[in-house]
Amino acid sequence: MEQNQTKKALPILFLVMFLVMLGFGIIIPVLPFFAQSFGATSTQLGFLMAVYSVMQFLFAPVWGGISDRIGRKPVMLIGILGLALSFFAFSMAGQLWELFAIRIVAGILSSANMPTVTAYVADITTPENRGKGMGMIGAAVGLGFIFGPAVGGIASKSSYSLPFLIAGISSAVTFLFVLFVLKESHTPDKRGKSAAKQSRWSAFGGSLSVIYIMNFVVSVSMAGLETTFAYFGADKAGLDTVHLGYIFMIMGFAGALVQGGLIGRLIKKFGEGAVIQMGLVISAIGFGLILLTSSFWTAALYLSIFGIGNGFMRPSVTALISKRTTAGQGSASGLLSSFDSLGRIIGPVVGGALYAAGKGLPYISGVILSAVALALYYVFAGRDRSKATA
């Protein structure tokens, strides 16, 4: 794709991912209370949340592979339409089993979104600008998660159904926007080259397999923090849900600013590997500082440090994999999303168990897991050097 087309496409993709994640974020603060209104227990609520990630884990690589064969745009449209229909269905649900059925279908269809968008970015960017493109998508995701819960919280004061209707309308608008404005990036000649390489694990090979495992470790530590910090903040600093909302908003802004404005320049200057290492070190420092939380402002500062470190990670990892993969971009992006989802399945369980054993353990383990991830990166770098020498 020509440079001027790339300049047009990236802002469109930014808006698409912002609107997708806005709709997704709107339901985050509402879904637990909505499920409870149907008589869901805390265990059932946990399964309701987890089943979505399970579907994402199973189907993200499938959709990524399909996008390599038929193009990015039709698969993206399937994912966005799936989200829109699931939100509208939630607003009309009448029984708990319906919530589970909708959540399963939503997980299957919406898992098409992230792999196809990141593969689209890989299609339209040069290797030296790939990090900037991935950073823009990461910033869009972060901003959607910042504003979505705020909109959902305000809308839920009228009724629990209203946030789902708003999310459905947001997703429907996004669907129409993609349908009529976004052009296909994966042309038929490119599809022919990658068509023979499609299997669920086609992208999981060579030294890159270590990077996928590293991303899983990071995802576990992140999910553990997200699951437990509300309890930890309430215990250490008396933080209520309003304060926690502000803290995660500040953290999200810090991560979005880094991804949107800094990542591209850092990767261009130092390379993905150096930025990944920087991100892991900053994340580890953030985990350690969280143990010292004593007030709203210290919590906001320490989580923002962690958020900046985490903001360094995803665009750099995505750009690195997209440059090195020998499989289709969709397959590679799908597998990365799959490992991320697996971490989000296991992370809350591990984090909750650790917190029950000791309130600081999820964050001590976060420091340890960051060190493990850093060690895995060095394993990858060593294999990569050996391969280059050979």
C-alpha positions in Angstrom: 0.0 0.0 0.0 1.3 3.4 -0.9 2.5 5.8 1.8 -0.4 8.2 1.4 -2.9 5.3 1.7 -1.1 4.2 4.8 -1.4 7.7 6.3 -5.2 7.5 5.6 -5.6 3.9 6.9 -3.9 4.3 10.3 -6.2 7.0 11.6 -9.2 5.0 10.4 -7.9 1.9 12.2 -7.3 4.0 15.3 -10.9 5.1 15.3 -12.2 1.6 14.6 -10.3 0.1 17.6 -11.2 3.0 19.8 -14.9 2.5 19.0 -14.7 -1.3 19.4 -13.0 -1.0 22.8 -15.3 1.8 23.9 -18.2 -0.5 23.4 -16.4 -3.3 25.1 -15.4 -1.0 28.0 -18.9 0.3 28.5 -20.1 -3.1 29.8 -17.2 -3.8 32.1 -18.5 -2.1 35.3 -22.1 -3.2 34.5 -21.8 -6.9 33.7 -21.2 -8.2 37.3 -24.3 -6.4 38.6 -26.4 -7.3 35.5 -25.5 -11.0 36.1 -26.3 -10.7 39.8 -29.7 -9.3 38.9 -30.4 -12.8 37.3 -29.3 -14.5 40.5 -25.7 -15.3 39.5 -23.4 -16.3 42.4 -19.8 -15.1 42.5 -18.6 -18.5 41.2 -21.1 -18.3 38.2 -19.9 -14.7 37.6 -16.3 -15.9 37.5 -17.3 -18.5 34.9 -19.3 -15.9 32.9 -16.2 -13.7 32.7 -13.8 -16.5 32.0 -15.8 -18.2 29.2 -15.2 -15.1 27.0 -11.4 -15.4 27.4 -11.6 -19.2 26.7 -13.4 -18.5 23.4 -10.9 -15.8 22.5 -8.0 -18.3 23.3 -9.5 -20.9 21.0 -10.7 -18.8 18.1 -8.3 -15.9 17.7 -5.8 -17.9 15.7 -8.6 -19.4 13.6 -9.9 -16.0 12.6 -6.3 -14.7 12.0 -5.7 -17.6 9.6 -9.0 -17.0 7.8 -8.0 -13.4 7.3 -4.8 -14.5 5.6 -6.9 -16.5 3.1 -9.9 -14.2 2.5 -8.7 -10.7 3.5 -8.8 -8.6 6.7 -11.9 -6.5 6.1 -14.5 -9.3 5.9 -13.1 -11.0 9.1 -13.0 -7.6 10.8 -16.7 -7.0 9.9 -17.6 -10.4 11.3 -15.9 -9.6 14.6 -17.5 -6.1 14.9 -21.0 -7.4 13.9 -20.6 -10.2 16.5 -20.0 -7.6 19.2 -22.9 -5.5 18.2 -25.4 -8.4 18.1 -24.1 -9.7 21.5 -24.6 -6.3 23.1 -28.1 -6.0 21.8 -28.9 -9.6 22.9 -27.6 -8.8 26.4 -30.0 -5.9 26.7 -32.9 -8.2 25.9 -31.8 -11.2 28.0 -34.2 -12.6 30.5 -32.3 -15.6 32.1 -28.8 -16.4 33.3 -28.2 -19.2 30.8 -28.9 -16.7 28.0 -26.0 -14.5 29.3 -23.7 -17.5 29.1 -24.8 -18.4 25.6 -24.4 -14.8 24.4 -21.0 -14.5 26.1 -19.8 -17.7 24.4 -21.0 -16.5 20.9 -19.5 -13.0 21.6 -16.2 -14.5 22.5 -16.1 -16.6 19.3 -16.9 -13.8 17.0 -15.2 -10.8 18.6 -11.9 -12.7 18.8 -11.7 -11.8 15.1 -11.0 -8.2 15.9 -7.6 -7.8 17.4 -5.7 -10.3 15.1 -7.2 -8.8 11.9 -6.5 -5.2 13.0 -2.9 -5.9 13.9 -2.4 -7.9 10.7 -3.9 -5.0 8.8 -1.3 -2.7 10.4 1.5 -5.1 9.4 0.1 -5.1 5.8 0.2 -1.4 5.4 3.4 -0.4 7.3 7.1 -0.7 6.4 9.2 -2.6 9.0 10.8 0.6 10.3 7.3 2.2 10.9 5.7 -1.0 12.2 6.2 -0.1 15.9 4.6 3.3 15.4 1.5 1.7 13.8 1.2 -1.0 16.5 1.6 1.8 19.2 -1.3 3.7 17.7 -3.5 0.6 17.9 -2.4 0.1 21.5 -3.2 3.7 22.3 -6.7 3.3 20.8 -7.4 0.2 22.9 -6.2 2.0 26.0 -8.4 5.1 25.4 -11.4 2.9 24.7 -10.9 1.1 28.0 -10.5 4.5 29.8 -13.7 6.2 28.4 -15.9 3.0 28.1 -16.3 2.2 31.8 -17.0 5.8 32.6 -19.8 5.9 30.0 -21.1 2.5 31.2 -21.1 3.6 34.9 -23.1 6.7 34.1 -25.6 4.9 31.9 -26.2 2.1 34.4 -27.8 4.6 36.8 -30.8 4.6 34.5 -30.9 0.8 34.0 -28.6 -2.1 33.5 -29.8 -2.6 30.0 -29.0 0.9 28.8 -25.1 0.5 28.7 -25.5 -2.6 26.5 -27.8 -0.7 24.1 -25.2 2.1 23.9 -22.4 -0.4 23.3 -24.4 -2.1 20.6 -25.1 1.2 18.8 -21.3 2.1 19.1 -20.4 -1.3 17.5 -23.1 -1.0 14.8 -21.7 2.5 13.9 -18.2 1.0 13.8 -19.4 -1.8 11.5 -20.8 0.7 9.0 -17.7 2.8 9.2 -15.5 -0.2 8.3 -17.9 -1.4 5.6 -18.0 1.9 3.7 -14.7 3.6 4.6 -11.9 1.0 5.2 -10.2 -0.5 2.2 -8.9 -4.1 2.0 -5.2 -4.3 2.8 -4.6 -8.0 2.1 -4.8 -8.2 -1.7 -5.5 -11.5 -3.6 -1.8 -11.9 -4.6 -0.7 -11.7 -1.0 -3.4 -14.2 0.1 -2.0 -16.8 -2.4 1.4 -16.6 -0.8 0.2 -17.3 2.7 -2.7 -19.7 1.9 -0.5 -22.8 2.2 0.7 -21.9 5.7 -2.5 -22.0 7.6 -2.8 -24.1 10.8 -3.5 -23.1 14.3 0.2 -23.4 15.3 1.7 -22.4 12.0 3.1 -19.2 13.6 4.5 -21.0 16.6 7.9 -22.1 15.4 11.6 -21.4 15.8 12.9 -18.8 18.2 9.6 -16.8 18.0 7.9 -19.5 20.1 9.8 -18.1 23.1 8.3 -14.6 22.5 4.8 -16.1 22.5 5.5 -17.8 25.9 7.0 -14.6 27.2 3.8 -12.7 26.3 1.8 -15.3 28.1 3.9 -14.8 31.3 3.4 -11.0 31.1 -0.4 -11.5 30.6 -0.7 -13.8 33.7 1.0 -11.1 35.8 -1.1 -8.3 34.4 -4.4 -10.2 35.0 -3.3 -11.1 38.5 -2.9 -7.4 39.3 -6.2 -6.4 37.7 -8.0 -9.1 39.7 -6.6 -8.2 43.1 -5.7 -4.5 43.2 -9.3 -3.4 44.2 -9.0 -5.4 47.4 -5.3 -4.4 48.0 -6.0 -0.7 47.5 -9.0 -0.8 49.8 -7.0 -2.5 52.5 -3.8 -0.4 52.2 -5.2 3.0 51.4 -9.0 2.8 51.9 -9.7 3.2 48.2 -13.4 2.9 47.1 -14.7 2.1 43.7 -14.7 5.7 42.6 -11.1 6.2 43.5 -10.1 2.9 41.8 -11.9 4.1 38.7 -9.8 7.3 38.6 -6.6 5.4 39.3 -7.1 2.9 36.4 -8.1 5.9 34.2 -4.8 7.6 35.1 -2.9 4.4 34.5 -4.7 3.9 31.1 -3.8 7.5 30.0 -0.1 7.0 30.9 0.0 3.7 28.9 -1.9 5.3 26.0 0.4 8.4 25.9 3.4 6.1 25.7 2.0 3.9 23.0 0.6 6.7 20.9 3.5 9.1 21.1 6.7 7.5 22.2 6.9 3.8 21.1 7.4 4.4 17.4 10.4 6.7 18.0 11.9 4.4 20.6 11.6 1.3 18.4 13.1 3.2 15.4 16.0 4.3 17.5 16.8 1.2 19.7 14.8 -1.7 18.1 12.0 -3.8 19.5 14.2 -5.9 21.7 15.6 -3.0 23.7 12.1 -1.6 24.2 10.7 -4.9 25.3 13.5 -5.2 27.9 12.8 -1.6 29.1 9.1 -2.4 29.4 9.8 -5.5 31.5 12.2 -3.7 33.8 9.8 -0.7 34.3 6.9 -3.2 34.9 8.9 -5.0 37.6 9.7 -1.7 39.3 6.0 -0.8 39.2 5.0 -4.2 40.7 7.5 -3.7 43.5 6.3 -0.1 44.2 2.7 -1.2 44.4 3.6 -3.0 47.7 4.3 0.5 49.1 0.8 1.9 48.3 -0.4 4.1 51.1 -2.8 6.7 49.5 -4.7 7.6 46.4 -1.8 9.4 44.9 0.9 6.8 45.6 -1.5 4.1 44.1 -2.0 6.3 41.0 1.8 6.9 40.6 2.8 3.3 41.1 0.2 1.9 38.8 1.0 4.5 36.2 4.7 3.4 36.3 3.5 -0.2 35.8 1.1 1.0 33.0 4.0 2.7 31.2 6.1 -0.4 31.4 3.2 -2.5 30.1 2.6 0.1 27.4 6.1 -0.5 26.1 5.4 -4.2 25.7 2.5 -5.0 23.5 3.3 -2.8 20.4 7.0 -3.9 20.6 6.1 -7.6 20.8 3.5 -7.3 18.1 5.9 -5.4 15.8 8.7 -7.9 16.5 6.5 -11.0 15.7 5.1 -9.3 12.5 8.6 -8.7 11.2 10.0 -12.2 12.0 7.1 -14.5 11.4 7.3 -16.9 8.4 3.5 -17.6 8.7 0.7 -15.2 7.6 0.4 -12.0 9.5 -3.2 -13.0 10.5 -2.0 -16.4 11.9 0.8 -14.7 13.9 -1.4 -12.0 15.3 -4.1 -14.5 16.1 -1.7 -16.7 18.0 -0.4 -13.8 20.0 -4.0 -12.8 21.0 -4.6 -16.5 21.9 -1.6 -16.5 24.3 -2.8 -13.2 25.8 -6.2 -14.7 26.4 -4.8 -17.8 28.0 -2.9 -15.5 30.4 -6.2 -13.8 31.2 -7.8 -17.1 32.0 -5.1 -18.3 34.3 -3.9 -15.0 35.8 -7.1 -14.2 37.8 -7.1 -17.7 39.3 -3.4 -17.5 40.3 -3.7 -13.9 41.5 -6.7 -14.6 43.6 -5.1 -17.7 45.2 -1.9 -15.7 45.9 -3.8 -12.8 47.5 -5.7 -15.2 49.8 -2.3 -16.6 50.9 -0.8 -13.1 51.4 -2.0 -9.7 50.3 1.4 -8.7 48.7 2.0 -12.0 47.0 0.4 -11.1 43.6 2.8 -8.1 43.3 5.9 -10.0 44.5 5.0 -12.7 42.0 4.6 -9.9 39.4 8.2 -8.9 40.0 9.3 -12.5 39.7 7.2 -13.1 36.5 8.7 -10.0 34.9 12.2 -11.4 35.6 11.1 -14.7 34.1 9.8 -12.9 31.0 13.1 -11.0 30.8 15.0 -14.3 31.0 12.8 -15.7 28.2 13.6 -12.7 26.0 17.3 -13.4 26.5 16.7 -17.0 25.5 15.0 -15.7 22.3 17.8 -13.2 21.6 20.5 -16.0 22.1 18.7 -18.3 19.7 18.2 -15.5 17.2 21.9 -14.7 17.3 22.9 -18.4 16.9 20.5 -18.7 13.9 22.0 -15.5 12.3 25.6 -16.8 12.9 24.6 -20.2 11.4 
